Amino acid sequence: MKLELNKRLIKYAIGGVVVVGVGLLVWMLLRPTGLGEGFASGNGRIEATEIDAAAKLAGRILTISVDEGDFVQPGQVIAMMDTQVLQAEIKQAEAQVRQAENAVLTAQAIVEQRKSEKQAAEAGVNQRVAELTAAQKHYGRTDELVKFNAVARQQLDDDLASQQSKEAALASARAQVWSAQAAIIAAKSLVIEAESSVEALKAGVDSLHADLVDSETKTDRQARVQYRVAQPGEVLAAGGKVLNLVDLNDVYMTFFLPTAQAGRVAMDADVRLILDAAPQYVIPAKVSYVASVAQFTPKTVETSSEREKLMFRVKARIDPKLLEKHLDQIKTGLPGVAYLKLDANAPWPAKLQVNVPQ
C-alpha cells in the first residue's frame, strides 16, 4: 500500500517538474527583451502648468463668461467684477481734477496781478527818482544863493528837508518793488503747487481707470478652464481666485529615474511618450528638467521592478506647436510610459518611431 502511494507521489512530482520546465522554457522564449543599455524608461502621468485666474481688486463678481472645460484664448475676458463703486470714485476724482485746474487758473491770475503791482511799484520808483533829482537840484541852487545872501537860510533848510523826504520816498518805493517781486515768487509757487495737485489727481484718475480695466479678468495664453473656484455674486478679497486654468502650451510628463540612469540624461534629449489610453501613438517630447537632488519616489509612481528608495525627477515637455494642433485631445492625469535615450547615437527602435501627425 505504501509502495503504491510512493509511486504515485513520484509520478506527480515528475509531472510537476515537467510542467514547470515547459513553463520556464515558454517564458524564456517570450520574455521582453527591453531596449538595451542605451535607453531608459519610467512611468508617469501627463501634467500641465496650472494657473489661477484671480481678481486683482476686492469686490463682487458680476459675471463669469466661461464654464469648466471651455478653451480660452489670449486676451479673452473670462470674468467681470462689479464696478459701480469704482465708476463713482472716477467721477469724484475727475471733479477734483477740474477743481484743481480752476485753482491753477486762479493762481496764474494772482501772478499776473502781482506783476502789475510790481510794474506800478517800479513806476513809483521812477517817479520818486525824478522828484529826488529835482529836490537835489533845487537844494543845490538854494545853497549857492544862500552863500550870496540872496535867500534866507530857512529856505535852504526847507529844501534839505524836502530832499531827504524824497530820498525816503524813493527807498519806500524800492521796498514796494521788492515786496511785489516776493509776492510774484509766492504766487508762482502757488501755481506750481496747484499744477502738482492737478498732476496728482490726474494720476489718481488714471489709477482708477487702470483698476476699471483690471476689473476684467483676462487670459494671457491658450488654456482650458479646469474648474470654477468662485461663482457670480460672491465677494472676493484682492487676489481672490475665480478660475483654475490649465496652460495648454506647457504640457509634460513627470517620471522618475534611478541615480545610475538620471546621471546620463542630457537636457533637451529626445523622449518618446506612450499613453495607456492611446498606446498606438508615440508622442515626441524633450527633457526640460532633471532634478539636481535625489528624492524618495512618490507613492503614486510605480516602477516595473522593485521600487528604488532614491530617484531623480525628470520632466519631458511636449512641443507647444504640436500641442496647438491637438488641443481637443489634451487631457492631464493620463498615465503612460516615457522612453528616453541615454546614448545619443543609439537609434530609436521601430516601435518608438513617432507616429503622431506633426
C-alpha positions as CSV (number, residue, x, y, z in Angstrom):
1,M,0.0,0.0,0.0
2,K,2.8,2.3,1.0
3,L,4.8,1.4,-2.1
4,E,1.9,2.2,-4.4
5,L,1.4,5.6,-2.7
6,N,5.1,6.4,-3.1
7,K,4.9,5.6,-6.8
8,R,2.0,8.0,-7.2
9,L,3.9,10.8,-5.4
10,I,6.9,10.3,-7.6
11,K,4.7,10.3,-10.7
12,Y,3.1,13.6,-9.6
13,A,6.4,15.2,-8.8
14,I,7.9,14.2,-12.2
15,G,4.8,15.7,-13.9
16,G,5.1,18.9,-11.9
17,V,8.8,19.3,-12.8
18,V,7.9,18.8,-16.5
19,V,5.2,21.4,-16.3
20,V,7.4,23.9,-14.6
21,G,10.2,23.2,-17.1
22,V,7.9,23.8,-20.0
23,G,6.6,27.0,-18.5
24,L,10.1,28.2,-17.9
25,L,11.0,27.5,-21.5
26,V,8.0,29.3,-22.8
27,W,8.7,32.4,-20.6
28,M,12.3,32.5,-21.7
29,L,11.2,32.4,-25.3
30,L,8.5,35.1,-24.9
31,R,10.0,37.3,-22.3
32,P,10.5,41.0,-23.2
33,T,14.0,41.8,-24.5
34,G,13.9,45.5,-23.4
35,L,15.5,48.5,-25.2
36,G,19.1,47.9,-24.2
37,E,21.6,49.8,-22.2
38,G,21.3,53.0,-24.3
39,F,17.7,53.6,-23.2
40,A,15.8,54.2,-20.0
41,S,12.1,54.4,-19.2
42,G,9.9,55.5,-16.4
43,N,6.2,55.5,-15.6
44,G,4.5,58.9,-15.2
45,R,1.4,61.0,-15.9
46,I,0.6,63.8,-18.3
47,E,0.6,67.1,-16.4
48,A,0.3,70.8,-17.3
49,T,1.0,74.1,-15.7
50,E,-2.0,75.3,-13.7
51,I,-2.8,79.0,-13.5
52,D,-5.2,80.6,-11.0
53,A,-7.1,83.4,-12.6
54,A,-7.7,85.8,-9.8
55,A,-9.4,89.2,-9.2
56,K,-6.9,92.0,-8.7
57,L,-9.3,94.1,-6.7
58,A,-11.6,93.3,-3.9
59,G,-15.3,93.3,-4.8
60,R,-18.3,91.3,-6.0
61,I,-18.1,89.0,-9.1
62,L,-20.6,90.3,-11.7
63,T,-20.2,87.7,-14.4
64,I,-18.1,84.7,-15.3
65,S,-18.2,84.1,-19.1
66,V,-16.7,80.6,-19.3
67,D,-17.6,77.2,-18.0
68,E,-15.5,74.3,-16.9
69,G,-13.9,72.6,-19.9
70,D,-14.0,75.7,-22.1
71,F,-11.0,76.7,-24.2
72,V,-9.8,80.3,-23.8
73,Q,-7.6,82.4,-26.0
74,P,-5.1,85.2,-25.1
75,G,-6.8,88.5,-24.2
76,Q,-10.3,86.8,-23.7
77,V,-12.4,88.3,-20.9
78,I,-13.4,85.4,-18.6
79,A,-14.8,87.3,-15.6
80,M,-16.0,90.7,-14.7
81,M,-16.2,92.4,-11.3
82,D,-19.0,94.8,-10.2
83,T,-17.6,98.4,-10.9
84,Q,-20.4,100.7,-9.7
85,V,-18.4,102.0,-6.7
86,L,-15.3,102.3,-8.9
87,Q,-17.1,104.3,-11.5
88,A,-18.4,106.7,-8.8
89,E,-14.9,107.2,-7.5
90,I,-13.7,108.0,-11.0
91,K,-16.4,110.7,-11.4
92,Q,-15.4,112.2,-8.0
93,A,-11.8,112.2,-8.9
94,E,-12.4,113.8,-12.3
95,A,-14.4,116.6,-10.5
96,Q,-11.5,117.1,-8.2
97,V,-9.2,117.4,-11.2
98,R,-11.4,120.1,-12.6
99,Q,-11.4,121.9,-9.3
100,A,-7.6,121.8,-9.1
101,E,-7.4,123.1,-12.7
102,N,-9.5,126.1,-11.7
103,A,-7.2,126.6,-8.8
104,V,-4.3,126.8,-11.3
105,L,-6.1,129.4,-13.3
106,T,-6.7,131.4,-10.1
107,A,-3.1,131.1,-9.1
108,Q,-1.9,132.2,-12.5
109,A,-4.3,135.3,-12.3
110,I,-2.7,136.2,-8.9
111,V,0.7,136.0,-10.5
112,E,-0.4,138.5,-13.2
113,Q,-1.9,140.7,-10.5
114,R,1.4,140.7,-8.6
115,K,3.3,141.5,-11.8
116,S,1.0,144.5,-12.3
117,E,1.7,145.6,-8.8
118,K,5.4,145.3,-9.4
119,Q,5.1,147.4,-12.5
120,A,3.2,150.1,-10.6
121,A,5.8,150.0,-7.9
122,E,8.6,150.4,-10.4
123,A,6.8,153.3,-11.9
124,G,6.6,154.8,-8.4
125,V,10.3,154.3,-8.1
126,N,10.9,156.2,-11.3
127,Q,8.6,159.0,-10.1
128,R,10.4,159.2,-6.8
129,V,13.8,159.3,-8.6
130,A,12.6,162.2,-10.6
131,E,11.3,164.0,-7.6
132,L,14.6,163.4,-5.7
133,T,16.6,164.6,-8.6
134,A,14.5,167.8,-8.8
135,A,14.8,168.3,-5.0
136,Q,18.6,167.8,-5.2
137,K,18.9,170.4,-7.9
138,H,16.7,172.8,-6.0
139,Y,18.7,172.3,-2.9
140,G,21.9,172.9,-4.8
141,R,20.7,176.2,-6.2
142,T,19.4,177.4,-2.8
143,D,22.8,176.6,-1.3
144,E,24.5,178.8,-3.9
145,L,22.1,181.6,-3.3
146,V,22.5,181.4,0.5
147,K,26.2,182.0,0.0
148,F,25.4,185.3,-1.5
149,N,22.6,186.1,1.0
150,A,20.1,186.1,-1.9
151,V,17.7,183.8,0.0
152,A,17.1,183.1,3.7
153,R,18.8,180.2,5.3
154,Q,15.4,178.9,6.2
155,Q,14.8,178.2,2.6
156,L,17.9,176.1,2.4
157,D,16.8,174.1,5.5
158,D,13.4,173.6,3.9
159,D,15.0,172.4,0.6
160,L,17.2,170.0,2.5
161,A,14.3,168.5,4.3
162,S,12.4,168.2,1.0
163,Q,15.4,166.3,-0.5
164,Q,15.6,163.9,2.5
165,S,11.9,163.3,2.2
166,K,12.3,162.4,-1.4
167,E,15.1,160.1,-0.6
168,A,12.9,158.3,2.0
169,A,10.0,158.1,-0.5
170,L,12.4,156.6,-3.1
171,A,13.5,154.0,-0.6
172,S,9.9,153.2,0.3
173,A,9.1,152.8,-3.4
174,R,12.0,150.5,-4.0
175,A,10.9,148.4,-1.0
176,Q,7.5,148.2,-2.6
177,V,9.2,146.8,-5.7
178,W,11.0,144.2,-3.7
179,S,7.7,143.3,-1.9
180,A,5.9,143.0,-5.3
181,Q,8.7,140.7,-6.5
182,A,8.4,138.5,-3.4
183,A,4.6,138.4,-4.0
184,I,5.2,137.2,-7.5
185,I,7.5,134.4,-6.4
186,A,4.9,133.4,-3.8
187,A,2.2,133.4,-6.4
188,K,4.2,131.4,-8.8
189,S,4.8,128.8,-6.1
190,L,1.0,128.6,-5.6
191,V,0.8,127.9,-9.4
192,I,3.3,125.1,-9.1
193,E,1.5,123.7,-6.1
194,A,-1.8,123.8,-7.9
195,E,-0.3,122.3,-11.0
196,S,1.2,119.5,-8.9
197,S,-2.1,118.9,-7.3
198,V,-3.7,118.6,-10.8
199,E,-1.0,116.1,-11.8
200,A,-1.5,114.0,-8.7
201,L,-5.3,114.0,-9.1
202,K,-4.9,113.0,-12.8
203,A,-2.6,110.2,-11.7
204,G,-5.3,109.1,-9.3
205,V,-7.9,109.2,-12.1
206,D,-5.5,107.1,-14.3
207,S,-5.1,104.7,-11.5
208,L,-8.8,104.3,-11.1
209,H,-9.2,103.8,-14.9
210,A,-6.5,101.1,-14.6
211,D,-8.5,99.5,-11.8
212,L,-11.5,99.7,-14.1
213,V,-9.6,97.8,-16.7
214,D,-8.3,95.3,-14.1
215,S,-11.9,94.6,-13.1
216,E,-12.0,92.5,-16.2
217,T,-10.1,89.2,-15.7
218,K,-8.4,88.2,-18.9
219,T,-6.2,85.3,-20.0
220,D,-2.7,85.8,-21.4
221,R,-2.4,82.4,-23.0
222,Q,-4.2,79.4,-24.6
223,A,-5.7,77.5,-21.7
224,R,-8.6,75.3,-20.7
225,V,-10.9,76.0,-17.7
226,Q,-10.3,73.2,-15.2
227,Y,-12.9,74.3,-12.6
228,R,-14.6,77.4,-11.1
229,V,-13.3,78.4,-7.8
230,A,-16.0,81.1,-7.3
231,Q,-19.4,82.0,-8.6
232,P,-21.1,85.2,-9.7
233,G,-22.4,87.2,-6.8
234,E,-19.6,86.1,-4.4
235,V,-17.5,88.8,-2.8
236,L,-13.7,88.3,-3.1
237,A,-10.8,89.9,-1.4
238,A,-8.0,91.3,-3.5
239,G,-6.3,88.4,-5.3
240,G,-9.3,86.1,-4.7
241,K,-9.3,83.1,-7.1
242,V,-12.0,82.9,-9.7
243,L,-11.0,80.2,-12.1
244,N,-8.3,77.5,-12.4
245,L,-6.8,77.1,-15.8
246,V,-4.6,74.6,-17.5
247,D,-1.9,76.0,-19.7
248,L,-2.2,74.1,-23.0
249,N,1.3,75.3,-24.2
250,D,3.1,73.7,-21.3
251,V,2.2,70.0,-21.2
252,Y,4.7,67.5,-19.9
253,M,5.1,64.1,-18.3
254,T,6.9,63.8,-15.0
255,F,8.7,60.5,-14.3
256,F,11.5,59.2,-12.1
257,L,14.8,57.5,-12.9
258,P,17.3,55.9,-10.6
259,T,20.6,57.5,-9.9
260,A,22.6,55.5,-12.4
261,Q,20.4,56.5,-15.3
262,A,19.5,60.0,-14.2
263,G,23.2,61.0,-14.3
264,R,23.3,60.2,-18.0
265,V,20.2,62.3,-19.0
266,A,21.0,65.4,-21.1
267,M,18.8,68.4,-21.3
268,D,16.8,68.6,-24.5
269,A,17.3,64.9,-25.0
270,D,14.7,63.2,-27.2
271,V,11.9,61.4,-25.3
272,R,9.1,59.2,-26.6
273,L,5.8,59.1,-24.7
274,I,3.2,56.3,-24.9
275,L,-0.1,56.8,-23.0
276,D,-2.1,53.9,-21.6
277,A,-5.2,55.4,-23.1
278,A,-3.7,55.6,-26.6
279,P,-0.9,53.0,-26.9
280,Q,-1.0,53.1,-30.7
281,Y,0.5,56.6,-30.7
282,V,4.1,57.5,-30.0
283,I,4.4,61.2,-28.9
284,P,7.7,63.1,-29.2
285,A,9.0,65.2,-26.3
286,K,12.2,66.6,-24.9
287,V,13.8,66.6,-21.5
288,S,13.1,70.1,-20.0
289,Y,14.1,69.4,-16.4
290,V,16.2,67.0,-14.3
291,A,16.2,67.3,-10.6
292,S,19.6,68.2,-9.0
293,V,18.8,66.4,-5.8
294,A,17.6,62.8,-5.4
295,Q,14.3,62.2,-3.5
296,F,12.1,59.4,-2.4
297,T,9.9,58.0,-5.1
298,P,6.3,59.2,-4.6
299,K,3.8,56.5,-3.8
300,T,1.8,57.4,-7.0
301,V,4.7,56.4,-9.2
302,E,5.2,52.7,-9.9
303,T,8.4,51.2,-11.4
304,S,8.5,48.0,-13.4
305,S,10.9,46.5,-10.9
306,E,11.2,46.8,-7.2
307,R,10.8,50.4,-6.1
308,E,14.1,52.1,-5.5
309,K,14.4,54.3,-2.5
310,L,16.1,57.3,-4.2
311,M,15.1,58.6,-7.6
312,F,15.6,61.7,-9.7
313,R,12.6,63.6,-11.1
314,V,12.6,64.2,-14.8
315,K,10.2,66.3,-16.9
316,A,9.7,65.6,-20.6
317,R,7.9,68.6,-22.3
318,I,5.8,68.2,-25.4
319,D,6.4,70.7,-28.2
320,P,3.8,73.6,-28.0
321,K,3.5,73.7,-31.8
322,L,2.4,70.0,-31.7
323,L,0.1,70.7,-28.8
324,E,-1.6,73.5,-30.7
325,K,-2.7,71.1,-33.4
326,H,-4.3,68.7,-30.9
327,L,-5.8,70.9,-28.3
328,D,-9.0,68.9,-28.1
329,Q,-7.1,65.7,-27.3
330,I,-5.0,67.2,-24.4
331,K,-6.0,65.7,-21.1
332,T,-4.0,65.9,-17.9
333,G,-3.6,63.0,-15.5
334,L,-3.3,60.3,-18.1
335,P,-0.8,57.6,-17.1
336,G,1.9,56.4,-19.5
337,V,5.5,55.5,-20.0
338,A,8.4,57.8,-21.0
339,Y,11.3,56.3,-23.0
340,L,14.5,58.3,-23.5
341,K,17.9,57.7,-25.0
342,L,20.9,57.7,-22.7
343,D,23.1,57.2,-25.7
344,A,22.6,59.9,-28.3
345,N,23.9,57.7,-31.1
346,A,21.5,54.8,-30.4
347,P,18.7,54.6,-33.0
348,W,15.1,54.5,-31.9
349,P,13.6,51.1,-32.3
350,A,10.7,50.7,-34.8
351,K,8.1,50.6,-32.0
352,L,9.1,54.0,-30.7
353,Q,9.1,55.9,-34.0
354,V,6.9,59.0,-33.8
355,N,3.5,58.5,-35.5
356,V,1.6,61.5,-34.3
357,P,0.6,63.9,-37.1
358,Q,3.1,66.9,-36.9
